[in-house]
Amino acid sequence: MNYLKKYADQVKYISDEMKAGNLSPAQGAVQLQAVAVLAEQDADEMEDAVYAARLRKFADMIYGVIEKMQSGRRVVQ
């Protein structure tokens, strides 16, 4: 199973829902955090170290997005 694609699709769906106004930024952040946690859990269970590292990096990227969403520096365009 391609976990990276699965999680990327979930992140895209959450992003699209927030852009459409169906999810608030707070709700989106909670859902993104859940995706990141699942990616980390799958990375811990991976036998392929390179693929596990990619999953962890993807989770870190999601956490970075969540941090930017929650900061006071956020600019609405």
Beta strands, then each sheet from edge to edge (+ up, - down):
end
